[in-house]
């Protein structure tokens, strides 16, 4: 981290000066790790038409946090990760075995998860207010250990993309054709869902449950407006997420607003710009 702090010290901002404001420096590094991670996952979320899946996972992660707090865990985040992974596995299983459309299955799981979370967090007359921070998030609270974990996850997701991208894409576009070619569609979808579950859960306390779905939809939606091939699709999605992440962090710091909301607004602006450019071309 010392090398990172030295590099940030070269920036022309008062918070970047050596010897202090480490929370802002950590937040900037977190944005540089989280943004490409969401930008990359966003391409498959949009392509698979599972835009509300991350929202449902956020609800399941909230339920996991409530379970962890109820059980007295010192770090309920890990209970949330486990619950979100189980949620993703059950979702894929039900979607695979049911004739219902994906959005219907997502609605069933999402509503159930949020109801269970609210019930568990308020059972026995407990106050829901201690979970309010999850709704908005606070990226300034990120610590170096969690950044390192997310950096490792970013590397693993990139490896997954390099190794399995063609199979993932075919499974998303035409599951029957993928099955006929010997691709294990269920396991491809499961690995992808678990990756989203882990990323959403670990990022929820920083980005905020109310806007985290936008991080997995808007980057790829904007990239799709102007991309002419898959490379451009991924490139515009990642670059848009990075630009919005940095701009959102800077804006939230100087005006004292929610970072997650600021990032989302910049992503929405990026979508509008690419929509206009795409229409002209």
C-alpha positions in Angstrom: 0.0 0.0 0.0 2.9 2.4 0.6 3.7 2.3 -3.1 0.1 3.2 -3.9 0.1 6.1 -1.4 3.3 7.4 -3.0 1.7 7.3 -6.4 -1.4 9.0 -5.2 0.8 11.7 -3.7 1.6 12.8 -7.2 -2.0 13.9 -7.8 -2.8 17.6 -7.6 -5.4 17.2 -4.8 -5.2 18.2 -1.2 -6.4 14.8 0.0 -3.6 13.2 -2.1 -0.8 14.8 -0.1 1.5 12.4 1.9 0.8 11.7 5.5 -3.0 11.7 5.7 -6.5 11.2 4.2 -5.8 7.5 3.8 -9.5 6.7 3.6 -9.8 8.7 0.4 -6.7 7.0 -1.1 -8.1 3.6 -0.2 -11.4 4.6 -1.8 -9.8 5.6 -5.0 -7.9 2.2 -5.2 -11.2 0.4 -4.5 -12.9 2.3 -7.3 -10.1 1.3 -9.7 -10.6 -2.4 -8.7 -14.4 -2.5 -8.5 -15.2 -0.5 -11.7 -13.6 -2.8 -14.2 -14.9 -5.8 -12.3 -18.5 -4.5 -12.6 -17.9 -3.3 -16.2 -16.8 -6.8 -17.2 -19.6 -8.6 -15.5 -22.0 -6.1 -16.8 -21.5 -7.3 -20.4 -22.7 -10.8 -19.6 -25.6 -9.6 -17.4 -27.0 -7.4 -20.2 -26.3 -10.0 -22.8 -28.1 -12.7 -20.8 -31.0 -10.4 -20.1 -30.6 -10.8 -16.3 -30.5 -7.2 -15.4 -32.5 -7.6 -12.2 -30.5 -10.6 -11.1 -28.0 -8.5 -9.3 -30.8 -6.6 -7.6 -32.2 -9.9 -6.3 -28.7 -10.9 -5.2 -28.4 -7.7 -3.3 -31.6 -8.6 -1.5 -30.3 -12.0 -0.7 -27.0 -10.5 0.6 -29.0 -8.2 2.9 -30.8 -11.3 4.2 -27.4 -12.9 4.8 -26.3 -9.9 6.7 -29.4 -10.1 8.9 -28.7 -13.8 9.5 -25.1 -13.1 10.4 -26.1 -10.3 12.8 -28.8 -12.5 14.4 -26.3 -15.3 14.9 -23.9 -12.8 16.6 -21.1 -13.0 13.9 -18.4 -10.4 14.3 -18.3 -10.0 10.5 -21.7 -10.7 9.0 -20.4 -10.0 5.5 -19.2 -13.6 5.2 -22.7 -14.9 6.2 -24.0 -12.7 3.4 -21.6 -14.1 0.9 -22.5 -17.7 1.8 -26.3 -16.9 1.6 -25.9 -15.1 -1.7 -24.0 -18.0 -3.2 -26.7 -20.5 -2.0 -29.3 -18.1 -3.4 -27.6 -18.0 -6.8 -27.3 -21.8 -6.9 -31.0 -22.2 -6.0 -32.0 -19.6 -8.6 -30.2 -21.4 -11.4 -31.6 -24.8 -10.3 -35.2 -23.5 -10.3 -34.8 -21.6 -13.6 -33.3 -24.7 -15.2 -36.1 -27.0 -13.9 -39.0 -24.6 -14.3 -40.9 -23.4 -17.4 -41.1 -19.9 -15.9 -39.3 -17.0 -17.6 -36.1 -15.8 -15.9 -37.6 -12.5 -14.8 -40.5 -14.3 -13.1 -38.0 -16.6 -11.2 -36.0 -13.5 -10.3 -39.1 -11.8 -8.9 -40.0 -14.8 -6.8 -36.5 -15.1 -5.3 -36.1 -11.3 -4.9 -39.3 -10.7 -3.0 -38.8 -13.7 -0.8 -35.2 -12.7 0.1 -36.1 -9.1 1.0 -39.1 -10.2 3.0 -37.0 -12.7 4.9 -34.3 -10.1 5.5 -36.8 -7.6 6.9 -38.5 -10.2 9.0 -35.2 -11.4 10.5 -33.8 -8.0 11.1 -36.9 -6.8 13.0 -37.9 -10.0 14.8 -38.1 -9.6 18.5 -38.7 -5.8 18.2 -35.2 -5.2 16.8 -34.6 -1.9 15.0 -34.0 -1.9 11.3 -32.0 1.3 11.5 -28.6 -0.5 11.9 -29.0 -1.8 8.4 -29.7 1.6 6.9 -26.1 2.0 5.9 -26.4 -1.0 3.5 -29.0 1.0 1.5 -26.7 3.9 0.7 -23.2 2.4 1.2 -19.9 4.1 2.2 -16.9 3.5 0.1 -14.8 5.6 2.4 -15.0 2.8 4.9 -13.1 0.3 2.7 -10.0 -1.3 4.1 -6.8 -2.5 2.3 -7.6 -6.2 3.1 -10.9 -6.0 1.3 -9.4 -4.2 -1.6 -6.8 -7.0 -2.0 -9.6 -9.6 -1.9 -11.5 -7.8 -4.6 -8.3 -7.5 -6.7 -7.9 -11.2 -6.4 -11.5 -11.7 -7.5 -10.9 -9.4 -10.5 -8.0 -11.5 -11.6 -10.1 -14.7 -11.2 -13.0 -13.2 -13.3 -10.5 -12.1 -16.0 -9.2 -15.7 -16.1 -12.7 -17.0 -16.3 -13.4 -14.7 -19.2 -10.3 -15.8 -21.1 -10.9 -19.5 -20.5 -14.7 -19.7 -20.8 -16.0 -16.6 -22.6 -17.1 -18.4 -25.8 -18.9 -21.1 -23.8 -20.5 -18.4 -21.6 -21.6 -16.4 -24.5 -23.1 -19.4 -26.4 -24.8 -20.6 -23.2 -26.4 -17.1 -22.8 -27.5 -16.7 -26.5 -28.6 -20.2 -27.3 -28.7 -22.7 -24.4 -30.0 -25.5 -26.6 -27.3 -25.2 -29.1 -24.7 -25.0 -26.3 -26.1 -28.3 -24.9 -25.9 -29.9 -28.3 -22.2 -29.1 -28.5 -21.4 -30.7 -25.1 -21.3 -27.5 -23.1 -22.5 -27.8 -19.5 -24.8 -24.9 -19.6 -26.0 -25.2 -16.1 -22.5 -25.1 -14.6 -21.5 -22.3 -16.9 -24.4 -20.2 -15.7 -23.8 -21.3 -12.1 -20.1 -20.2 -12.1 -21.2 -16.9 -13.6 -24.0 -16.4 -11.1 -21.6 -17.2 -8.1 -19.1 -14.6 -9.4 -21.9 -12.0 -9.5 -23.1 -13.1 -6.0 -19.6 -12.7 -4.5 -18.9 -9.3 -6.1 -22.3 -7.8 -5.3 -22.2 -9.0 -1.7 -18.7 -7.7 -1.0 -19.4 -4.4 -2.7 -22.8 -3.8 -1.3 -21.6 -2.0 1.9 -19.6 0.5 -0.2 -21.9 1.1 -3.2 -25.2 0.7 -1.5 -28.1 -1.8 -2.1 -30.3 0.8 -3.7 -28.0 1.5 -6.6 -25.8 -1.5 -6.9 -27.9 -2.9 -9.7 -27.1 0.1 -11.9 -23.4 -0.9 -11.7 -24.1 -4.2 -13.4 -26.5 -2.8 -16.0 -25.5 0.7 -17.2 -21.9 0.1 -18.2 -22.7 -2.6 -20.8 -26.0 -0.9 -21.8 -24.0 2.2 -22.7 -21.3 0.1 -24.4 -23.9 -1.7 -26.5 -25.2 1.6 -27.9 -21.9 2.3 -29.7 -20.0 -1.0 -30.0 -19.7 -2.6 -33.3 -18.1 -5.9 -32.1 -17.5 -7.8 -28.9 -14.1 -6.2 -28.2 -15.6 -2.7 -28.4 -18.6 -3.8 -26.3 -16.3 -4.9 -23.4 -13.9 -1.9 -23.9 -16.6 0.7 -23.7 -18.3 -1.0 -20.8 -15.1 -1.2 -18.7 -13.9 2.3 -19.7 -17.3 3.8 -18.9 -17.4 2.1 -15.5 -13.9 3.3 -14.7 -14.6 6.9 -15.8 -17.9 7.0 -13.9 -16.4 5.5 -10.8 -13.5 8.0 -10.6 -15.8 11.0 -11.4 -18.4 9.8 -8.9 -15.9 9.4 -6.1 -14.4 12.9 -6.8 -17.9 14.5 -6.9 -19.1 12.8 -3.8 -16.0 13.9 -1.9 -16.3 17.6 -2.8 -20.1 17.9 -2.5 -20.6 15.5 0.4 -23.0 13.2 -1.4 -23.4 9.4 -1.7 -20.6 7.9 -3.8 -22.8 5.1 -5.1 -25.5 7.6 -6.2 -22.9 9.9 -7.9 -21.4 6.9 -9.8 -24.8 5.9 -10.9 -25.6 9.4 -12.2 -22.4 9.5 -14.2 -23.2 6.1 -15.7 -26.7 7.3 -16.6 -25.0 10.3 -18.3 -22.6 8.0 -20.1 -25.6 5.9 -21.3 -27.4 9.0 -22.6 -24.3 10.2 -24.5 -23.7 6.8 -26.1 -27.4 6.6 -27.0 -27.2 9.9 -28.8 -23.9 9.0 -30.6 -25.3 5.6 -31.5 -28.4 7.0 -33.0 -26.4 9.5 -35.1 -24.2 6.7 -36.5 
